[in-house]
Amino acid sequence: MSSAALHSMSSSDIVGGADGGAEPGTTRSVLLRVIPFLLWNEFGERLAFYGLVTNLIIYLTSVMGQTAADAAVSVNIFQGTCYLTPVVGAYLADCRYGRYKTILIFSWVYFAGLVLLTASAVSSAKSMAALYVALFTIALGTGGIKANNSTFGADQFDDENPRDQQEKQSFFNWFYFSINVGSLIASTAIVYVQENISWAIGFALPATAMLGAIVVLMAGQSRYKHVQPSNSPFERIARVTEAAWKERRRVREMGRGNRGWKHRDRGRRSDAGTSAGASDHSGDNIEAETEPLVPGAQDSGRGTHWLDAAIGQHTAEEVDEVKLFYALFPVFFATILFWTVYAQMQTFFVVQGSMMYRQIGSFVVPAASLSMMDTLAIVGLIPVYEKLFVPMFRRMGHPVTTLKRIGWGLVICSTSMIAAAAVERCRLGAARHSEPPPSIWLQMPMYVLVGAAEIGTSVGTMEFFYDKAPASMRSSASALQLLSVCIGSYLSSLLVVIVQSVSTFGGGAGWLPDDLNAGRLDAFFLLLAALMALNALLFVWVCRRYYSHN
């Protein structure tokens, strides 16, 4: 936990298990004794999720009869909803049940949805309504898990313990590592079962994996450290924001302008003793690379934030927590498009691969299995990044900060779309000259580039949102980060609809027809590459405008 988080949490807020949060000076390793239960749980849950979503577009087109564009929209909406429901999960964890109970309850909902999906696949009557009910139940279940798993794991560490400080830096990488091991198995073994043996069995396997994840989570219950729920952070944010807005309006109406409430603010801070007692949020850095978007309680000499008008009705510490939460929004908005591009891996990458040469002898490689290259890239590169690149650049005097990590991920993401466009240009050329299609293995570089981009942007934002948020709002901050994935997925669906509508204006098949041989998927990928490059420039501007570097 960061120093600012420790200030914002009293000792009564924390309940420790047998091993969670070892006392300073002990040799007990939280990473080895507690975290494996959570990593195994995350592995099982991600195996279940990717066992469903990786090949869902093929199920919708080959079994349910949807067109490629319609199936892409359906998959994007499902994925977007999976990242919208964490807002509910975060609310319940932060102010009702705590993180562990919320994860456990929603895990059972998730399992029920997978059982419904398996039953719908077994039925001879392929009902879209039954399928959508199952998918919505799964999306609801994943909401309580996604918003809390990484946060609950990070809660087990105590920054007052030097060993915990070091181990927490490794936790986020190993957490993402476990996600992608589950994804690797899903994109190979489970996808093969779905396409070559039975869709029903292929959906039953993720359900079994989810059940196993629940069992492992419960097995480690006595070892966990828990942050007790408090009042809703969303309610606190709304109350502080409303109070500041009303106070500023009152001051303006009285003709005193900003100068009046600035003087009152300094008086209130002095009365509250915030110079000694408030949390030092501006020191809450990740690898000491950034300061918050807004000044902390001790920074009044640098200017007064508009939320300070709420001090008096709320404590300075409460106001500073809301400032920190709002400080996450520039990165939130600047990373949405990354997830729009990422969504192509589960949609048009798979459709593209299904139209390429996929045979190895008598064996036909499932198109969705190429996503294992993304997973292998992550599994292979995370240890290299952590053990080689981070120490090397630190020794060179150029530490890899979290914001730099996110930015480079955005750049690599743009290059992945250029690689995808090149593959599609090659495939289209062969199709239009009646030549044999190129091998599906030509897709490997684009999947590997997406994986490298994830190590930068996805892991980086996960760490950024955890460390910058006040302890009492960390599930909410995690939900905010996942909300960017939701909006990015919905934006991908909207972009598909817009591109197809515009490209068919005046007649023609358009860029994304059902038969991609008559379309321009390559142009669609290049459009995404250009948008992603502009987004990377926007991110640089955001960092310079809103965050200062040491």
C-alpha positions as CSV (number, residue, x, y, z in Angstrom):
1,M,0.0,0.0,0.0
2,S,1.3,3.5,-0.8
3,S,2.0,5.9,2.0
4,A,-1.0,8.1,1.2
5,A,-3.2,5.0,1.4
6,L,-1.9,4.1,4.8
7,H,-2.8,7.6,6.0
8,S,-6.3,7.3,4.8
9,M,-6.9,3.9,6.5
10,S,-7.1,3.4,10.2
11,S,-5.9,0.2,11.9
12,S,-9.5,-0.8,12.6
13,D,-10.2,-0.9,8.8
14,I,-7.8,-3.8,8.3
15,V,-8.5,-7.4,9.4
16,G,-5.5,-9.8,8.9
17,G,-5.5,-13.5,8.3
18,A,-2.9,-15.9,9.4
19,D,-0.4,-14.8,6.8
20,G,-1.8,-11.7,5.2
21,G,0.3,-8.6,5.8
22,A,3.3,-9.9,7.7
23,E,4.6,-7.7,10.4
24,P,7.7,-5.5,9.6
25,G,10.9,-7.4,10.3
26,T,9.5,-10.9,9.7
27,T,10.7,-13.2,6.9
28,R,7.2,-14.4,6.0
29,S,6.7,-13.8,2.3
30,V,3.2,-12.7,1.3
31,L,4.0,-13.3,-2.3
32,L,4.8,-17.0,-1.7
33,R,2.3,-17.9,1.2
34,V,-0.8,-15.9,0.3
35,I,-0.8,-14.6,-3.3
36,P,-0.6,-18.1,-4.9
37,F,-4.3,-18.7,-3.8
38,L,-5.3,-15.5,-5.6
39,L,-3.2,-16.2,-8.7
40,W,-4.7,-19.7,-9.0
41,N,-8.2,-18.2,-8.6
42,E,-7.4,-15.6,-11.3
43,F,-6.0,-18.3,-13.6
44,G,-9.2,-20.4,-13.3
45,E,-11.5,-17.4,-13.8
46,R,-9.5,-16.2,-16.9
47,L,-9.4,-19.7,-18.3
48,A,-13.2,-19.7,-18.1
49,F,-13.6,-16.2,-19.6
50,Y,-11.2,-16.7,-22.5
51,G,-12.6,-20.2,-23.1
52,L,-15.8,-18.5,-23.9
53,V,-14.9,-15.2,-25.6
54,T,-11.9,-16.3,-27.7
55,N,-14.0,-18.4,-30.1
56,L,-17.4,-16.7,-29.5
57,I,-17.4,-15.0,-32.9
58,I,-17.0,-18.3,-34.6
59,Y,-19.9,-19.8,-32.6
60,L,-22.1,-16.8,-33.6
61,T,-21.3,-17.1,-37.3
62,S,-21.1,-20.9,-37.8
63,V,-23.8,-22.1,-35.3
64,M,-26.1,-19.1,-34.7
65,G,-26.0,-17.8,-38.3
66,Q,-24.9,-14.2,-37.7
67,T,-22.8,-12.3,-40.3
68,A,-19.2,-11.4,-39.5
69,A,-20.0,-7.7,-38.9
70,D,-23.0,-8.5,-36.7
71,A,-21.1,-11.1,-34.8
72,A,-18.3,-8.6,-34.2
73,V,-20.8,-6.1,-32.8
74,S,-22.3,-8.8,-30.5
75,V,-18.9,-9.9,-29.2
76,N,-17.9,-6.3,-28.6
77,I,-21.1,-5.5,-26.7
78,F,-20.7,-8.6,-24.6
79,Q,-17.1,-7.7,-23.7
80,G,-18.1,-4.1,-23.1
81,T,-20.8,-5.2,-20.7
82,C,-18.3,-7.5,-18.9
83,Y,-16.3,-4.4,-18.2
84,L,-19.3,-2.2,-17.3
85,T,-20.6,-4.4,-14.5
86,P,-17.5,-4.0,-12.4
87,V,-18.9,-0.6,-11.4
88,V,-21.6,-2.6,-9.5
89,G,-18.9,-5.0,-8.1
90,A,-16.8,-2.1,-6.9
91,Y,-19.7,-0.4,-5.1
92,L,-20.7,-3.6,-3.3
93,A,-17.0,-4.3,-2.3
94,D,-16.3,-0.8,-1.1
95,C,-19.4,-0.1,1.0
96,R,-21.3,-3.4,1.6
97,Y,-19.5,-6.8,1.6
98,G,-15.8,-6.2,1.3
99,R,-13.7,-7.5,-1.6
100,Y,-13.5,-11.2,-0.6
101,K,-17.2,-11.7,-0.1
102,T,-18.0,-9.7,-3.3
103,I,-15.6,-11.9,-5.3
104,L,-17.1,-15.1,-3.9
105,I,-20.7,-14.1,-4.4
106,F,-20.2,-13.0,-8.0
107,S,-18.1,-16.1,-8.8
108,W,-21.2,-18.2,-8.1
109,V,-23.2,-16.0,-10.4
110,Y,-20.5,-16.4,-13.0
111,F,-20.6,-20.1,-12.7
112,A,-24.4,-20.2,-13.0
113,G,-24.1,-18.2,-16.3
114,L,-21.6,-20.7,-17.7
115,V,-24.0,-23.6,-16.8
116,L,-26.8,-21.8,-18.6
117,L,-24.5,-21.3,-21.6
118,T,-23.7,-25.0,-21.7
119,A,-27.4,-25.9,-21.5
120,S,-28.2,-23.6,-24.4
121,A,-25.5,-25.3,-26.5
122,V,-26.8,-28.7,-25.6
123,S,-30.4,-27.8,-26.7
124,S,-31.3,-28.6,-30.3
125,A,-33.2,-25.4,-30.5
126,K,-30.6,-22.7,-30.9
127,S,-32.2,-19.7,-29.2
128,M,-30.6,-16.3,-29.4
129,A,-32.7,-15.3,-26.4
130,A,-31.3,-18.2,-24.3
131,L,-27.8,-17.4,-25.4
132,Y,-28.1,-13.7,-24.5
133,V,-29.5,-14.5,-21.0
134,A,-26.5,-16.8,-20.4
135,L,-24.1,-14.1,-21.7
136,F,-25.7,-11.4,-19.5
137,T,-25.5,-13.6,-16.4
138,I,-21.8,-14.2,-17.2
139,A,-21.2,-10.5,-17.7
140,L,-22.9,-9.7,-14.4
141,G,-20.8,-12.4,-12.6
142,T,-17.5,-11.1,-13.9
143,G,-18.3,-7.6,-12.6
144,G,-17.7,-8.5,-9.0
145,I,-14.5,-10.3,-9.9
146,K,-12.8,-8.0,-12.3
147,A,-13.2,-4.9,-10.1
148,N,-11.7,-6.6,-7.0
149,N,-9.3,-9.4,-7.8
150,S,-6.2,-7.4,-8.5
151,T,-7.1,-4.9,-5.7
152,F,-7.7,-7.6,-3.2
153,G,-4.3,-9.2,-4.0
154,A,-2.5,-5.8,-3.6
155,D,-4.3,-5.3,-0.3
156,Q,-2.3,-8.2,1.1
157,F,0.9,-6.2,1.1
158,D,2.0,-3.6,3.7
159,D,4.3,-0.8,2.5
160,E,5.6,-0.5,6.1
161,N,7.2,-3.8,5.5
162,P,10.3,-3.4,3.2
163,R,9.9,-7.0,1.8
164,D,6.2,-6.3,1.0
165,Q,7.1,-3.1,-0.8
166,Q,9.4,-5.1,-3.1
167,E,7.0,-8.0,-3.5
168,K,4.1,-5.8,-4.4
169,Q,6.0,-4.5,-7.4
170,S,6.2,-8.0,-8.7
171,F,2.6,-8.9,-7.9
172,F,0.9,-7.0,-10.7
173,N,3.2,-8.6,-13.3
174,W,2.6,-12.1,-11.9
175,F,-1.1,-11.4,-11.7
176,Y,-1.1,-10.6,-15.4
177,F,1.1,-13.6,-16.0
178,S,-1.6,-15.9,-14.5
179,I,-4.3,-14.3,-16.6
180,N,-2.4,-15.1,-19.7
181,V,-1.5,-18.7,-18.8
182,G,-5.3,-19.2,-18.5
183,S,-5.8,-17.5,-21.8
184,L,-3.1,-19.7,-23.4
185,I,-4.9,-22.9,-22.4
186,A,-8.3,-21.5,-23.4
187,S,-7.1,-20.5,-26.9
188,T,-5.5,-23.9,-27.6
189,A,-7.1,-26.8,-25.8
190,I,-10.6,-25.4,-25.2
191,V,-10.9,-23.8,-28.7
192,Y,-9.9,-27.2,-30.2
193,V,-12.6,-29.0,-28.3
194,Q,-15.2,-26.5,-29.3
195,E,-14.5,-26.7,-33.0
196,N,-13.6,-30.4,-33.3
197,I,-15.5,-32.2,-30.6
198,S,-18.5,-30.4,-29.2
199,W,-19.5,-26.8,-28.4
200,A,-21.4,-28.0,-25.4
201,I,-18.3,-29.8,-24.0
202,G,-16.2,-26.7,-25.0
203,F,-18.5,-24.5,-22.8
204,A,-18.6,-27.1,-20.0
205,L,-14.9,-26.9,-19.6
206,P,-14.8,-23.2,-18.7
207,A,-17.6,-23.9,-16.2
208,T,-15.5,-26.5,-14.6
209,A,-12.5,-24.1,-14.5
210,M,-14.7,-21.5,-12.8
211,L,-15.8,-24.0,-10.2
212,G,-12.2,-24.8,-9.5
213,A,-11.3,-21.1,-9.2
214,I,-14.0,-20.8,-6.5
215,V,-12.7,-23.8,-4.5
216,V,-9.1,-22.4,-4.6
217,L,-10.3,-19.0,-3.5
218,M,-12.2,-20.4,-0.5
219,A,-9.2,-22.6,0.4
220,G,-7.0,-19.6,1.3
221,Q,-9.7,-17.7,3.2
222,S,-7.9,-17.9,6.6
223,R,-4.8,-16.3,5.2
224,Y,-6.2,-13.2,3.7
225,K,-6.1,-9.6,5.0
226,H,-9.3,-7.7,4.5
227,V,-10.0,-3.9,4.2
228,Q,-13.3,-3.4,5.8
229,P,-16.1,-1.7,3.7
230,S,-17.0,1.8,4.5
231,N,-19.6,4.2,3.0
232,S,-19.8,4.3,-0.8
233,P,-16.9,6.2,-2.4
234,F,-19.3,7.2,-5.2
235,E,-21.5,8.9,-2.7
236,R,-18.6,10.7,-1.1
237,I,-17.4,11.9,-4.5
238,A,-20.8,13.2,-5.3
239,R,-21.3,14.9,-1.9
240,V,-17.9,16.6,-2.0
241,T,-18.3,17.7,-5.7
242,E,-21.8,19.0,-5.0
243,A,-20.7,20.9,-1.9
244,A,-17.7,22.5,-3.8
245,W,-20.0,23.5,-6.7
246,K,-22.6,25.1,-4.5
247,E,-20.1,26.9,-2.4
248,R,-18.4,28.4,-5.4
249,R,-21.7,29.4,-6.8
250,R,-22.7,31.0,-3.5
251,V,-19.4,33.0,-3.4
252,R,-19.8,34.2,-7.0
253,E,-23.4,35.3,-6.3
254,M,-22.1,37.3,-3.3
255,G,-19.6,39.0,-5.6
256,R,-16.5,37.9,-3.7
257,G,-15.0,35.8,-6.5
258,N,-12.4,33.1,-6.0
259,R,-10.2,35.2,-3.7
260,G,-12.8,35.0,-0.9
261,W,-13.0,31.2,-0.8
262,K,-9.3,30.9,-1.2
263,H,-8.8,32.9,2.0
264,R,-11.5,30.8,3.8
265,D,-9.8,27.6,2.6
266,R,-6.5,28.5,4.1
267,G,-8.2,29.3,7.4
268,R,-10.1,26.0,7.4
269,R,-6.9,24.1,6.6
270,S,-5.2,25.8,9.5
271,D,-8.1,25.0,11.8
272,A,-8.2,21.4,10.7
273,G,-4.4,21.0,11.2
274,T,-4.1,19.6,7.8
275,S,-0.5,20.5,7.4
276,A,0.4,17.9,10.0
277,G,-2.5,15.4,9.8
278,A,-3.8,15.2,6.3
279,S,-2.6,12.5,3.9
280,D,0.4,13.6,1.8
281,H,-1.2,12.6,-1.5
282,S,1.2,14.4,-3.7
283,G,3.9,12.0,-2.4
284,D,1.9,9.0,-3.5
285,N,4.1,8.2,-6.5
286,I,4.6,5.0,-8.6
287,E,8.4,4.6,-8.9
288,A,8.5,8.3,-8.0
289,E,7.7,9.4,-11.5
290,T,4.5,11.4,-11.2
291,E,2.6,13.7,-9.0
292,P,-1.2,13.8,-8.8
293,L,-3.2,15.9,-11.1
294,V,-4.2,18.1,-8.2
295,P,-2.2,19.6,-5.4
296,G,-2.2,17.7,-2.0
297,A,-3.2,19.2,1.3
298,Q,0.2,20.5,1.9
299,D,0.5,22.2,-1.5
300,S,-1.7,25.2,-1.0
301,G,1.2,27.5,-1.8
302,R,1.1,26.2,-5.4
303,G,-2.6,27.2,-5.9
304,T,-6.0,26.2,-4.7
305,H,-8.1,23.5,-6.3
306,W,-11.8,24.2,-7.0
307,L,-12.8,21.3,-4.8
308,D,-11.2,23.0,-1.8
309,A,-14.4,25.1,-1.6
310,A,-16.0,22.0,0.0
311,I,-13.7,22.1,3.0
312,G,-15.7,23.0,6.0
313,Q,-18.7,20.9,5.0
314,H,-16.2,18.0,4.5
315,T,-12.7,17.4,6.0
316,A,-9.6,18.3,4.0
317,E,-8.7,14.6,3.9
318,E,-12.1,13.7,2.3
319,V,-11.6,16.5,-0.3
320,D,-8.1,15.3,-1.1
321,E,-9.4,11.8,-1.7
322,V,-11.8,13.1,-4.2
323,K,-9.0,15.1,-5.9
324,L,-7.0,11.9,-6.2
325,F,-9.9,10.0,-7.8
326,Y,-10.5,12.8,-10.3
327,A,-6.7,12.8,-11.0
328,L,-7.2,9.3,-12.7
329,F,-9.5,10.7,-15.4
330,P,-6.9,12.1,-17.8
331,V,-5.3,8.6,-18.1
332,F,-8.7,7.0,-18.2
333,F,-9.8,9.0,-21.3
334,A,-6.4,8.7,-23.0
335,T,-6.4,4.9,-22.9
336,I,-10.0,4.1,-24.1
337,L,-8.9,3.8,-27.8
338,F,-6.3,1.2,-26.8
339,W,-9.2,-1.2,-25.9
340,T,-11.0,-0.4,-29.2
341,V,-7.9,-1.7,-31.0
342,Y,-7.5,-4.6,-28.6
343,A,-11.1,-5.7,-29.4
344,Q,-10.1,-6.6,-32.9
345,M,-8.1,-9.6,-31.6
346,Q,-11.3,-11.4,-30.6
347,T,-13.2,-10.3,-33.7
348,F,-11.6,-9.5,-37.1
349,F,-8.3,-11.1,-36.3
350,V,-10.2,-14.4,-35.9
351,V,-12.4,-13.9,-39.0
352,Q,-9.3,-13.0,-41.0
353,G,-7.5,-16.2,-39.8
354,S,-10.5,-18.4,-40.7
355,M,-10.0,-17.4,-44.3
356,M,-6.3,-18.3,-44.4
357,Y,-4.5,-21.6,-44.9
358,R,-4.8,-23.5,-41.5
359,Q,-3.7,-27.1,-42.2
360,I,-0.8,-28.9,-40.6
361,G,-1.0,-32.3,-42.3
362,S,-4.5,-33.5,-41.5
363,F,-4.9,-31.2,-38.5
364,V,-6.8,-27.9,-39.1
365,V,-5.6,-25.1,-36.7
366,P,-8.6,-23.3,-35.2
367,A,-8.5,-19.6,-36.2
368,A,-9.0,-18.4,-32.6
369,S,-6.0,-20.4,-31.5
370,L,-3.6,-17.9,-33.0
371,S,-4.5,-15.7,-30.0
372,M,-2.1,-18.0,-28.1
373,M,0.7,-15.9,-29.7
374,D,-0.5,-12.9,-27.8
375,T,-0.6,-14.9,-24.6
376,L,2.9,-16.5,-25.3
377,A,4.3,-13.0,-25.9
378,I,3.0,-11.8,-22.6
379,V,4.0,-14.9,-20.6
380,G,7.5,-14.7,-22.2
381,L,8.0,-11.0,-22.1
382,I,6.8,-10.1,-18.6
383,P,9.7,-11.9,-16.9
384,V,12.1,-10.4,-19.4
385,Y,10.6,-6.9,-18.8
386,E,10.7,-7.3,-15.0
387,K,14.1,-9.0,-14.6
388,L,16.1,-7.5,-17.5
389,F,14.7,-4.2,-18.9
390,V,13.5,-2.6,-15.6
391,P,16.9,-3.1,-13.8
392,M,18.9,-2.2,-16.9
393,F,17.2,1.1,-17.4
394,R,17.3,1.9,-13.7
395,R,21.1,1.4,-13.7
396,M,21.3,3.6,-16.7
397,G,19.6,6.4,-14.8
398,H,16.4,6.2,-16.9
399,P,13.8,4.3,-14.8
400,V,10.8,2.9,-16.7
401,T,8.1,4.9,-15.1
402,T,4.5,3.8,-15.2
403,L,3.4,6.6,-17.6
404,K,6.3,5.8,-19.9
405,R,5.2,2.2,-19.9
406,I,1.6,3.1,-20.8
407,G,2.8,5.4,-23.6
408,W,5.1,2.9,-25.2
409,G,2.2,0.4,-25.1
410,L,0.1,2.8,-27.1
411,V,2.8,3.2,-29.7
412,I,3.3,-0.6,-30.1
413,C,-0.5,-1.0,-30.3
414,S,-0.5,1.2,-33.4
415,T,2.2,-0.9,-35.1
416,S,0.1,-4.0,-34.4
417,M,-2.7,-2.6,-36.6
418,I,-0.1,-1.8,-39.4
419,A,1.0,-5.4,-39.2
420,A,-2.6,-6.6,-39.4
421,A,-3.2,-4.4,-42.4
422,A,-0.1,-5.9,-44.2
423,V,-1.4,-9.4,-43.6
424,E,-4.8,-8.6,-44.9
425,R,-3.3,-6.9,-48.0
426,C,-1.4,-10.1,-48.7
427,R,-4.5,-12.3,-48.1
428,L,-6.7,-10.1,-50.3
429,G,-4.1,-10.1,-53.1
430,A,-4.0,-13.9,-53.1
431,A,-7.9,-14.1,-53.1
432,R,-8.3,-11.7,-55.9
433,H,-5.8,-13.5,-58.1
434,S,-7.3,-16.9,-57.3
435,E,-4.1,-18.0,-55.6
436,P,-3.9,-20.2,-52.5
437,P,-4.4,-18.2,-49.3
438,P,-1.3,-17.4,-47.2
439,S,-0.6,-19.4,-44.0
440,I,-2.4,-18.4,-40.8
441,W,1.1,-18.2,-39.2
442,L,1.5,-15.0,-41.0
443,Q,-0.6,-13.5,-38.3
444,M,1.9,-14.2,-35.6
445,P,3.6,-10.8,-35.6
446,M,0.4,-8.9,-35.1
447,Y,-0.6,-11.0,-32.2
448,V,2.8,-10.7,-30.6
449,L,2.7,-6.9,-31.0
450,V,-0.7,-6.8,-29.2
451,G,0.8,-8.8,-26.4
452,A,3.7,-6.4,-26.1
453,A,1.3,-3.5,-26.1
454,E,-0.7,-5.1,-23.2
455,I,2.5,-5.4,-21.1
456,G,2.9,-1.7,-21.5
457,T,-0.6,-0.2,-21.4
458,S,-2.8,-2.8,-19.7
459,V,-0.5,-3.7,-16.8
460,G,0.7,-0.1,-16.5
461,T,-2.8,1.3,-16.1
462,M,-3.7,-1.4,-13.7
463,E,-0.8,-0.4,-11.5
464,F,-1.4,3.3,-12.0
465,F,-5.0,3.2,-11.0
466,Y,-4.3,1.1,-7.9
467,D,-1.4,3.2,-6.6
468,K,-3.0,6.6,-7.3
469,A,-6.3,5.9,-5.7
470,P,-7.0,6.4,-2.0
471,A,-7.2,3.0,-0.2
472,S,-11.0,3.4,0.5
473,M,-11.6,3.9,-3.3
474,R,-9.4,1.3,-4.8
475,S,-12.1,-1.0,-6.0
476,S,-13.8,2.0,-7.5
477,A,-10.6,3.0,-9.2
478,S,-10.2,-0.5,-10.5
479,A,-13.7,-0.4,-11.8
480,L,-12.9,3.0,-13.5
481,Q,-10.0,1.4,-15.3
482,L,-12.2,-1.5,-16.4
483,L,-14.8,1.1,-17.6
484,S,-12.3,2.3,-20.1
485,V,-12.2,-1.3,-21.5
486,C,-16.0,-1.2,-21.6
487,I,-16.2,2.1,-23.5
488,G,-13.4,0.9,-25.8
489,S,-15.3,-2.3,-26.7
490,Y,-18.6,-0.4,-27.2
491,L,-16.6,2.1,-29.4
492,S,-15.4,-0.7,-31.5
493,S,-19.0,-1.8,-32.2
494,L,-19.9,1.7,-33.0
495,L,-16.9,2.1,-35.3
496,V,-17.8,-1.1,-37.2
497,V,-21.3,0.2,-37.8
498,I,-20.1,3.6,-38.9
499,V,-17.4,2.3,-41.2
500,Q,-19.7,-0.2,-42.8
501,S,-22.5,2.4,-43.2
502,V,-20.1,5.1,-44.7
503,S,-18.2,2.6,-46.9
504,T,-21.5,1.3,-48.4
505,F,-22.9,4.8,-49.1
506,G,-23.8,5.0,-52.8
507,G,-23.6,1.2,-53.3
508,G,-20.9,-1.4,-53.0
509,A,-20.0,-4.1,-50.5
510,G,-18.2,-1.7,-48.2
511,W,-15.1,-2.3,-46.1
512,L,-16.6,-5.0,-43.8
513,P,-19.0,-7.2,-45.8
514,D,-19.8,-10.8,-44.8
515,D,-17.4,-11.9,-47.5
516,L,-14.2,-10.2,-46.6
517,N,-12.7,-11.0,-50.0
518,A,-15.0,-8.3,-51.4
519,G,-14.1,-5.8,-48.6
520,R,-11.3,-3.7,-47.4
521,L,-10.4,-5.0,-43.9
522,D,-6.9,-3.7,-44.5
523,A,-8.2,-0.2,-44.8
524,F,-10.1,-0.6,-41.5
525,F,-6.9,-1.7,-39.8
526,L,-5.0,1.2,-41.2
527,L,-7.7,3.6,-39.9
528,L,-7.3,2.1,-36.4
529,A,-3.5,2.4,-36.7
530,A,-3.8,6.1,-37.6
531,L,-6.3,6.7,-34.7
532,M,-4.0,4.9,-32.3
533,A,-1.0,7.0,-33.4
534,L,-3.0,10.2,-32.8
535,N,-4.1,8.8,-29.4
536,A,-0.4,8.2,-28.4
537,L,0.3,11.9,-29.1
538,L,-2.8,12.8,-27.1
539,F,-1.4,10.7,-24.2
540,V,2.0,12.6,-24.3
541,W,0.0,15.9,-24.1
542,V,-2.0,14.6,-21.2
543,C,1.1,13.6,-19.3
544,R,2.8,17.0,-19.9
545,R,-0.4,18.9,-19.1
546,Y,-1.6,17.1,-16.0
547,Y,1.3,15.3,-14.5
548,S,4.8,16.6,-13.6
549,H,7.9,14.4,-13.5
550,N,10.6,14.3,-10.9
